[in-house]
Amino acid sequence: MRSPIFAHAADMWRQMRAEFQDYLEAQMTAAQRDLGPHLLRRSSDATTESVFTGPWQHAQAHASPELIEWWEQHGRMTVTEYEHQWLAARKDNP
């Protein structure tokens, strides 16, 4: 028998991850539109997604100065930050 509490939590987590993926894709698309191909440093072997989702130290090491400036204006939310906001919004509006 599957625990209904864990099943509910798993469903919530999947929903949050799907919504985060939509947010992430929108952010990457907007940055690409605004900055063109200048998202990563020339010497970087990182992926665009990794600089948007990885630790800040990774982002700083691999993102272009233009992208770092773009984040200052538009924000850069990790999945953990997104999860906290997502859950808080649901607690405020059950």
Contacts in CASP RR format, 6 or more apart in sequence:
PFRMAT RR
TARGET T0000
AUTHOR 0000-0000-0000
METHOD contacts of the structure
MODEL  1
MRSPIFAHAADMWRQMRAEFQDYLEAQMTAAQRDLGPHLLRRSSDATTES
VFTGPWQHAQAHASPELIEWWEQHGRMTVTEYEHQWLAARKDNP
16 82 0 8 1.000
16 83 0 8 1.000
16 86 0 8 1.000
16 87 0 8 1.000
17 79 0 8 1.000
19 82 0 8 1.000
19 86 0 8 1.000
20 79 0 8 1.000
20 82 0 8 1.000
20 83 0 8 1.000
20 86 0 8 1.000
23 77 0 8 1.000
23 82 0 8 1.000
24 49 0 8 1.000
24 52 0 8 1.000
24 53 0 8 1.000
27 52 0 8 1.000
27 74 0 8 1.000
27 76 0 8 1.000
27 77 0 8 1.000
28 48 0 8 1.000
28 49 0 8 1.000
28 52 0 8 1.000
30 74 0 8 1.000
31 39 0 8 1.000
31 67 0 8 1.000
31 70 0 8 1.000
31 74 0 8 1.000
32 39 0 8 1.000
32 48 0 8 1.000
34 70 0 8 1.000
35 64 0 8 1.000
35 66 0 8 1.000
35 67 0 8 1.000
35 70 0 8 1.000
38 64 0 8 1.000
38 66 0 8 1.000
38 67 0 8 1.000
39 48 0 8 1.000
39 51 0 8 1.000
39 63 0 8 1.000
39 64 0 8 1.000
39 66 0 8 1.000
39 67 0 8 1.000
40 46 0 8 1.000
40 48 0 8 1.000
40 51 0 8 1.000
40 62 0 8 1.000
40 63 0 8 1.000
40 64 0 8 1.000
40 67 0 8 1.000
41 61 0 8 1.000
41 62 0 8 1.000
41 63 0 8 1.000
41 64 0 8 1.000
44 51 0 8 1.000
44 61 0 8 1.000
44 62 0 8 1.000
46 58 0 8 1.000
46 61 0 8 1.000
46 62 0 8 1.000
50 58 0 8 1.000
50 62 0 8 1.000
51 58 0 8 1.000
51 59 0 8 1.000
51 62 0 8 1.000
51 63 0 8 1.000
51 67 0 8 1.000
52 59 0 8 1.000
52 76 0 8 1.000
53 78 0 8 1.000
53 79 0 8 1.000
54 78 0 8 1.000
56 76 0 8 1.000
59 68 0 8 1.000
59 71 0 8 1.000
59 76 0 8 1.000
60 68 0 8 1.000
63 71 0 8 1.000
77 85 0 8 1.000
END
